[in-house]
Amino acid sequence: MTRLCASLLAAVTFFASTGAAFAIEVKAAVLRVDYPTLLPISRYDLPPDDLGFAGAALADEDNGTTGGFLGHTYETVTIAATPEEAEAALTQILSDGIKLVVIQARRDELELLTDQAAASDALVFNARAPDIDLRDESCRGNLLHTVPSNAMMADAVAQFAVWKKWTDWFLIAGSNPSDVALAEAYRNSARKYGAKIVEDRSFEDTGGSRRTDSGHVLVQRQLPTFTQDAEDHDVVIAADATDYFARYLSYHLWTPRPVMGSGGLVPTTFHGAHEAYGATQYQTRFEALTGRYAKPEDYNVWLALRVIGEAVTRANTAEPLGVRNYAISDAFELAAFKGQKVTFRNWNGQLRQPILLYDGTITVSVSPQDGFLHQNSLLDTMGLDRPESGCTAFE
């Protein structure tokens, strides 16, 4: 509770000195779009019914710690919808007067919903879609991102590989559009940090179940011969956003090598075993509230609602434009259990944050890595830096 107490003390000190506090009733919503999908490779990865919503519940508790003293109240509505129902669900949210909305959706639905929200002057937080173009030329001025982009995730992996001097890569990408986009992010990362892709192959997704003889057994049998005769390499980089083959790679390669990316050592915003930087208190509170371990989706939603809470506490506003302007200002910062305060890039609305490298049981490392320098923020070594972004919506 140390960080929350510090936040409370700062808020009390600020408002005691200015006399500026007044009660604010904060209403927000989390809209989760649920897509038809195959069962995950592992039963451990079956999504809980409250995925993301649990993060919202914890955020309301955390925001209420400070808010209760200041007379602020927080209420977050959670709604799950199919892609076909999503527009109507957002219409209902907006008609109820809620103008702060966290959305867990893929790129296409997120774009449509964000534009729908803009017509009502609502602010949207992206807690799922990693697509780079949403931080680039397709950015929206009313869209902030608490989920990292593909570029941030790929750069986090690339930095670790280069730091380990594993600079010759065997890139294996899936064949689905999201896999292809992730693979391109890894190619960009290789160019950015001086790694060399000595072999670049695509593994075809032929469909079918991932947990039957026609699925995972077939994949496991294919991988050794698929990876045969590759050029000499230090590490295998997997781009498998659809979770089809990458997690089988470690024990089915023709030539044994470390695996990173979508399998082996995986970049993530958060996981249930992360304990450093005070994260144990986050984990214990989350588990007491929900009866399960935290997942990245929960953390992404929690971050978004905590951004709102900080804006209400520090800037005395729950208006969408006020929250947005404070979030992208130099005054904003948020403790996020990652060793340093997180802030937003004011040129494209992306939250800067360290990326955890996770092997399924522990945090192996955290990027940015030592030795990767930046003139403004080390966190800007990952993802689109200001000169690289074509976003003009925040100018």
JONOR-V146775 format. One record per pair of residues at least 12 apart in sequence whose C-alpha atoms are under 8 Angstrom apart, sorted by sequence separation. I is the first residue (numbers start at 1). J is the second residue. If there is no record, write none. Layout:
I:J
I:J
This chain:
171:183
311:323
332:344
341:353
354:366
355:367
250:263
354:367
355:368
368:381
60:74
135:149
249:263
250:264
354:368
368:382
60:75
247:262
248:263
249:264
308:323
311:326
328:343
329:344
338:353
60:76
110:126
246:262
247:263
311:327
327:343
328:344
338:354
126:143
130:147
132:149
246:263
247:264
327:344
328:345
329:346
99:117
124:142
125:143
126:144
127:145
129:147
130:148
131:149
132:150
246:264
328:346
57:76
110:129
123:142
124:143
125:144
126:145
127:146
128:147
130:149
131:150
132:151
243:262
32:52
56:76
122:142
123:143
124:144
125:145
126:146
127:147
129:149
130:150
307:327
99:120
101:122
103:124
105:126
123:144
125:146
126:147
236:257
238:259
241:262
272:293
311:332
328:349
99:121
100:122
101:123
102:124
103:125
104:126
105:127
106:128
107:129
235:257
236:258
237:259
238:260
239:261
240:262
271:293
272:294
310:332
30:53
86:109
90:113
94:117
99:122
100:123
101:124
102:125
103:126
104:127
105:128
106:129
107:130
234:257
235:258
236:259
237:260
238:261
239:262
271:294
272:295
98:122
99:123
100:124
101:125
102:126
103:127
104:128
105:129
107:131
118:142
234:258
235:259
236:260
237:261
238:262
270:294
271:295
310:334
53:78
102:127
103:128
104:129
228:253
235:260
237:262
238:263
270:295
271:296
354:379
30:56
83:109
87:113
94:120
114:140
169:195
171:197
219:245
223:249
227:253
228:254
270:296
353:379
86:113
90:117
167:194
168:195
169:196
170:197
173:200
175:202
227:254
228:255
269:296
307:334
352:379
94:122
114:142
154:182
158:186
167:195
168:196
169:197
170:198
171:199
172:200
173:201
174:202
175:203
220:248
224:252
227:255
268:296
306:334
352:380
114:143
166:195
167:196
168:197
169:198
170:199
171:200
172:201
173:202
174:203
175:204
176:205
216:245
219:248
223:252
224:253
225:254
270:299
168:198
169:199
170:200
171:201
172:202
173:203
174:204
175:205
223:253
224:254
269:299
154:185
155:186
158:189
162:193
172:203
174:205
199:230
221:252
223:254
269:300
150:182
154:186
158:190
199:231
220:252
162:195
198:231
303:336
151:185
155:189
159:193
198:232
210:244
150:185
151:186
154:189
158:193
198:233
158:195
151:189
205:244
347:386
348:389
347:389
348:391
347:391
348:392
347:392
348:393
349:394
26:72
28:74
30:76
32:78
34:80
347:393
348:394
23:70
24:71
25:72
26:73
27:74
28:75
29:76
30:77
31:78
32:79
33:80
34:81
35:82
347:394
22:70
23:71
24:72
25:73
26:74
27:75
28:76
29:77
30:78
31:79
32:80
33:81
34:82
35:83
346:394
347:395
21:70
22:71
23:72
24:73
25:74
26:75
27:76
28:77
29:78
30:79
31:80
32:81
33:82
34:83
22:72
23:73
27:77
29:79
31:81
33:83
131:181
52:104
33:86
186:239
11:66
31:86
183:238
282:337
183:239
8:65
182:239
4:62
8:66
12:70
31:89
182:240
279:337
7:66
31:90
180:239
182:241
278:337
279:338
170:230
179:239
277:337
4:65
170:231
179:240
276:337
277:338
4:66
178:240
179:241
276:338
277:339
170:233
178:241
179:242
276:339
29:93
168:232
169:233
170:234
172:236
178:242
168:233
169:234
170:235
171:236
172:237
173:238
174:239
168:234
169:235
170:236
171:237
172:238
173:239
174:240
176:242
167:234
168:235
169:236
170:237
171:238
172:239
173:240
174:241
166:234
167:235
169:237
171:239
174:242
29:98
166:235
28:98
31:101
33:103
174:244
27:98
28:99
29:100
30:101
31:102
32:103
33:104
34:105
174:245
27:99
28:100
29:101
30:102
31:103
32:104
33:105
27:100
28:101
29:102
30:103
31:104
32:105
33:106
28:102
30:104
161:235
269:354
269:355
270:356
268:355
269:356
271:358
267:355
268:356
273:361
274:362
267:356
268:357
273:362
274:363
267:357
268:358
273:363
266:357
267:358
265:357
266:358
265:358
266:359
265:359
264:359
265:360
265:364
157:260
157:261
154:261
157:266
157:267
156:267
154:267
153:267
153:268
148:269
147:269
147:300
146:300
146:301
146:303
146:304
41:210
42:211
128:297
39:209
40:210
41:211
127:297
38:209
39:210
40:211
38:210
39:211
128:300
127:300
127:301
41:216
127:304
125:304
144:324
142:324
123:320
122:320
123:321
102:301
121:320
156:355
121:321
157:357
123:324
156:357
41:243
102:304
148:350
153:355
40:243
41:244
102:305
148:351
152:355
144:348
145:349
146:350
147:351
144:349
145:350
146:351
148:353
160:365
143:349
144:350
145:351
163:369
144:351
160:367
163:370
141:349
159:367
139:348
159:368
160:369
156:366
157:367
159:369
156:367
136:348
156:368
135:348
156:369
159:372
135:349
135:350
99:319
100:320
99:320
155:381
156:382
58:285
155:382
58:286
155:383
153:382
152:382
153:383
55:286
58:289
151:382
152:383
54:286
151:383
152:384
150:383
151:384
149:383
54:290
55:294
55:297
56:298
55:298
59:302
63:306
51:295
54:298
55:299
58:302
59:303
62:306
52:297
53:298
55:300
56:301
60:305
51:297
52:298
55:301
56:302
59:305
63:309
67:313
51:298
52:299
55:302
59:306
63:310
66:313
52:300
53:301
136:384
52:301
56:305
135:384
52:302
137:389
139:391
141:393
136:389
137:390
138:391
139:392
140:393
141:394
135:389
136:390
137:391
139:393
136:391
137:392
135:391
30:301
1:281
24:312
24:316
26:318
24:317
22:316
24:318
21:316
20:316
11:313
11:314
3:335
